[in-house]
Amino acid sequence: MTQLTLMLSSANIITFLIIWRRNCMLSKSSTLYLMAISVADSLVLIFIVVLELSVKYHQQEPFWSYEPWCSLRDIFNYGAYNASTWLVVVFTVERFVAIHTWKMKTKICTPRCAAWTITAIFVFSHLFAIPHFWSNTSVYVNNKTRCIYNPEAPSQFIHTLVWFQTLQAYIFPFLIILTLNGLTLRLISLSNRVHITTDLTSRANKVMPLLRSRKRKSVVLLVTVSMSFMLLSVTRAITQIILRTTPMYTCDRNDYNLQINIAADTGTMLSLSNAAANMYLYVCTQSKFRQEFLACVRQVSFYCKTKL
């Protein structure tokens, strides 16, 4: 698992560097959002996959089994995950505005606005994760220290925490993404029915196909990033609601005779894979990113050959 995580983290680093240093034909605001998504996804892999899952697999008593790390763990986990989620949401909003509204585009789709938005998302994502400090507790059971869901926490607190996290990480983002993607596809479908009239100049006839091509690429990037996030996250959203709001809340999460544990871990795997899939999505859907990626590979190969 550790080797796989390193490979996936490397993919995010490569994505960050290519978008930052190479010309991928993206607007400056989109470049900042995609770089921020790469950073947030890397934090998800570090906190959840490496420090939690991988350490748990290799050690019987991980460092986060003890206080205060047991209580702090989910603040960093959910903070990173929520930041990754809402960066996808604001990127969807930014692309929707850029594609459809010229007046708002000049105010919203700017590097300054993007930088402030990204900073706010990282800060508030971790602030909203602070209540998770009281959701876990460290216990000594069967000669082993473990970090478990706090069985003494009031049920109202747990239900409120679960539904608040579900709303901010799944339901609200899903609704926003589905609505904006639906409107985008509908408007693109309507615009495709409009043909250039015969009285347009030859210059306009040359420019319009280029504009339509750029708009199409923006839509492909928008739908690819946002819909892949939704499809990979929906299983975890459902299983987490079941686990934390039903009598299964007290079940042993290490007992894989229970089907809910298998489903929950499958959902977690799919959700976390979203944190490493963006580079491959860009390679598959964005020709300019693909060209820059291949150019980087050739440069690295040439450098290695000269050293050998």
Stockholm file with secondary structure:
# STOCKHOLM 1.0

chainA/1-308         MTQLTLMLSSANIITFLIIWRRNCMLSKSSTLYLMAISVADSLVLIFIVVLELSVKYHQQEPFWSYEPWCSLRDIFNYGAYNASTWLVVVFTVERFVAIHTWKMKTKICTPRCAAWTITAIFVFSHLFAIPHFWSNTSVYVNNKTRCIYNPEAPSQFIHTLVWFQTLQAYIFPFLIILTLNGLTLRLISLSNRVHITTDLTSRANKVMPLLRSRKRKSVVLLVTVSMSFMLLSVTRAITQIILRTTPMYTCDRNDYNLQINIAADTGTMLSLSNAAANMYLYVCTQSKFRQEFLACVRQVSFYCKTKL
#=GR chainA/1-308 SS CHHHHHHHHHHHHHHHHHHHHSCCSCCHHHHHHHHHHHHHHHHHIIIIIIIIIIHHHHCSSCGGGSTTHHHHHHHHHHHHHHHHHHHHHHHHHHHHHHHHCHHHHHHHSSHHHHHHHHHHHHHHHHHTTGGGGGTEEEEEETTEEEEEECTTSCHHHHHHHHHHHHIIIIIHHHHHHHHHHHHHHHHHHHHHTCCCCTTSCHHHHHHHHHHHHHHHHHHHHHHHHHHHHHHHHHHHHHHHHHHHHSGGGGSCTTCTTSHHHHHHHHHHHHHHHHHHHHHHHHHHHCHHHHHHHHHHHHHHHHHHHHHC
#=GC SS_cons         CHHHHHHHHHHHHHHHHHHHHSCCSCCHHHHHHHHHHHHHHHHHIIIIIIIIIIHHHHCSSCGGGSTTHHHHHHHHHHHHHHHHHHHHHHHHHHHHHHHHCHHHHHHHSSHHHHHHHHHHHHHHHHHTTGGGGGTEEEEEETTEEEEEECTTSCHHHHHHHHHHHHIIIIIHHHHHHHHHHHHHHHHHHHHHTCCCCTTSCHHHHHHHHHHHHHHHHHHHHHHHHHHHHHHHHHHHHHHHHHHHHSGGGGSCTTCTTSHHHHHHHHHHHHHHHHHHHHHHHHHHHCHHHHHHHHHHHHHHHHHHHHHC
//
